Amino acid sequence: MIVRKKIPSDVNFPFILIDQDTKKPEQELPSHLHDWHELIYIHKGKGEFYIHNRSFKVMSGDFVIIPQNTVHFSNPDATELITSTIIYFDPHLLEYPQCIDKPTCLNMLNNQVDFIYTISPEQALTFEHILHQIKEEMTLKKIDYKMAITLLLHMLLLSIYRHTIPTKGHVDTSPVPWLNESINHISSHFQSSLSLTFLAKQASVSPPHYSREFKRQMGVNVKEFIITKRISYVKKELRESHDTVETIAKKAGFQSMPYFFRTFNKYTGTTPNSFRKRTSL
């Protein structure tokens, strides 16, 4: 099952910094998602990230940007463990006053194409200095430290946008070609009725083989993957649209409202209306 990671935080300041953490492969979460954005700076080591239907090779000097509600997991190389600094933050920290146009750099947190950004060695010290400043503000808690951290977060995002390159060269496609095509089909048609039999036939493999390979490559079964896509769509529409809950649920592919309400609560821990009130833009 895809895990919804619960992020403990000070409700008055929804921001977490995990400084230079090293994890072994067995310590990593399976496929999961969360309501906050996540930034990961790779100090050293290498490994692989699965993010939104694709896998990416990562290495020292990469920034990984994982938008909220994006399914992902990582698999560090056991011989060169990844040491990274991780930031989780609520999207509301990126709100700007009406007198300022929405910054272009925030598009990095809204796209589902580019997730890995490579930093030049010359710029690495600049990024590490910003991360150090954030850590210092969180540790010392001087006057208005929350404002200082928020400003530094904005500066970090702007610096990533200005001084890094979206990394295409690290993309690593699945060793099972038909699975890539099938995942892309699911991602584009998750609102439709997609059975295991149909997907296996489309991939020209047997349903048991399809199911085994999907679980082995993705870490979750097909049904859970489809449900997660639908729930992510529902959450986005609840935040951004004025459609009724029933309309949004039907658009996402849920035909039974009781089933939808049970599923939404299972994956989010709340009701659609409560989620909308808490997160609407």
N, C-alpha and C positions, 0 to 999 in steps of 0.2 A: 504493500500500500504506500502511496505517496504521503509523506509526512508533512503536516503543517507545523513548522517550527514556531514555537511560542517564544517570543523575545521579551525577557523581563526588562523592565526599564522604569526609570523615574517618569511617572505619567506627566509631570510638568516639563520634562525635557526629554523627548524621545530620541535619544542618541546613545550609541554604544561604540566604544573603541576597544578592540582586542589587539594589543601591541605585540608584534613579532612572535606569533604563536606557531609552534611546530606540531603537526599531528601525524600519526602513523595511519596507514590505509584503513586499518580496522576501527579507528576512532572517528572516521568520517561518517556523516549521516548518509542514508540512502537517498533516493530521489525525494526532494522536499521543496517547499516554497514558503514564502512569508509575506506579510503585508508591507514590510519596509523595503526600501532599496538597500542594496549591499554593494560596497566597494571593497575590492581585495587588491592589495599591492604585494607582488611576489618579490621578497628580498633575495631569496636564494632557493635553489632546488628546481625541480621540474615535475610535470605530471600532466594530467588530462582533466578537462572540465567538460561535462555534458551540460549544455544550456539550450533550451528551446529547440529540440529536435536535432541538434548538431553537437559534435564533439570537437574540442579544440586542444591542441598542445599548448601548454604554458611553460614559461621559464622565467628566470631572474630578469627583472626589469619590465615585466608585464603588469598592466592594471586590468583587472577583471571588473566589469560593471554588470550587475545583475539587477534588472528592474524588478519592482515589487510583483508578486504573484507569477513569477517565472519559474517553471520547474527546472531544477538543476541538481547536480551532485558532482563531486570531485574525486579523482583517483590519483593520489600522489605516487610518484615513483619511489618504490621501497628502497632503492639504492641511493636516491638523492631527494630526501624528504623536503617538502616545501615549507619554508618559513615565511609567513605572511602577516601583514597588518590588515585587520578587517574592520570596516565601519558599517554599522547598521544605522539607518535613520529613517524617520517618518517623512513621507513626502511633504507634509505640511511645513517642514522647515525650509522648503524651497519657495514658499509663497512670497510674492513681491507686491509692493504697493502699485496701485493703478497708474501712477505717474511714470512707471518704468515699464518699457516693453518687456515681454517675456524673453529672457535670455536664450539665445540660440543653443547654448551649451546644454540646456536641459533636454534637448532632443535626444541626447545620449541615453536618457532614462526612459524614453518613450518608444524607442525603436526596438524591433525584434530581429535585427540583422547583425549589427556590430556589437560585440561583447568584450573583445580583447583589444587592448590598446598598448602599443609598445612605446617605451620611453627611451630616448637616446641617453647614452652614458653622461652626456653633458648636462642633461636636465634632471637626472636621477637625484642629485643632491638637493635641487629645488623642491622636488616632491617630498623627499624624506624630511626636509626642514619643516614643511607645512605639517606633516604628520607629527613631527616632534613638538611643534607648537600646540597642536591640538591636545596631545598627551599632557603637556605641561599645564595647559589651562584646566584640564579635567582633574589633574592632581592637586594643583595649588588652590583652585577655586577662588580666585581673586574676584573683586567687585566686577559684576556684569560678565562673568566668565561664560555664561550660556550664550550671550550675544557674541562674544569673541569666537567661540567654537562655531557658531552658525556662520559667521563671516568667513572664518577659515575654511569651512566646508564649501562655501560658495567659491572661494578662491581656488580650492583644490579642483573642483569641477571645471572651472574656467581654464585652469592650467592644463588639465587633461585634454580639454577640447582644443586648446591653442597649440599645444606642444607635443601631442602624441599622434600616432598613426593607427587607424583601425587595422588590426592584423588579419589579413587574409591568408598569409602564408602558413599560419599555424593550424588552419582548419584541417581536421582529420576526419574523413568520412567513414562510415561504418564499413567493416570488412564484409558485410552482407548487403550487396547492392540493392536487392529487392526491398530490404527493410527501410533504406533511406527513402525510396519512392513511396512506400506504404505510410511512413511517418508523415511525409509531406502531404499525402492525400488526407490522412486523418486530421492534420492541422488545418487544412483548407475546408474540410467537410464535416467537422465534428458536430455540427448542428443536425446532420442527417442521421438516419438509422444505420449504424455501422456494426454489422455482426462479425464475429470471428470467421464464420464460414465465408462471408463475402470477401473479407480482407485476404484470407488465405487463397481463395480462388483467384483474386486479382493479382496476387503475388506468385501464382502458379506453384504453390506448395500445399502440403496437407495442413489442416487446422492444428493438429498436435505439434507439428514441426514449427509452424508459424508462432504458436503460443510459447514454445520453449525458447526460440530465438529472440522473440520480442522481450520476454522476461530477462533473458541472459544479457542482452545488450542494453536494455533500458532500466532494469532494476525494478520494474513494476509490470503488472499484467495489462493487457489491452484495455479492459474495461476501466480500470483505475486511471489510465492515461487519458481516455476519452472524457471521463467524468471531470478530471482536473482541468482539462481544456474548457469544458462547459462552465465550471464554477468560476474560472478566471475571467471568462467572457461576462458572466453575470455580474461579478464584482465591478468590472470596469463600467458596465452600463449603469449599475446602481449609483456609482460615483458621478458619472458624467451625463446621464440622460434623465429625462423626466417621464419616461415610459413607466407603466405600472409594473409591479413585480411579476404578475402573471404574463404580461406581454414579453418581458425580458426572458423569463424562464422558457417560454415557448420558442422564442427566437434562438435560445441556446441549445434547444433540442430536447428539453424535458417535456414529456407529454402528460405526465401525472403530477398535479400540484402537491398532493401529500408526499409523494416520493421526492419531489424537488425540495420541499421544506425540510424533510428528514436529512437529505443529502447535504444541503447547504449548511445546516446546523452541525453535521458531522465533520465537515471540512473547515468550518470557520468558527464554530463554537458560539454562534449567535444567529439571530433571525435576519432575513433580508432587510426588513424595515429598520431594525436597530443598526445594522451595518450601514445603511444609507444615511441615517441621521448622523452617525459618527464620522463618516468619511466623505460625504458629498462635497463637491467643489463649490 
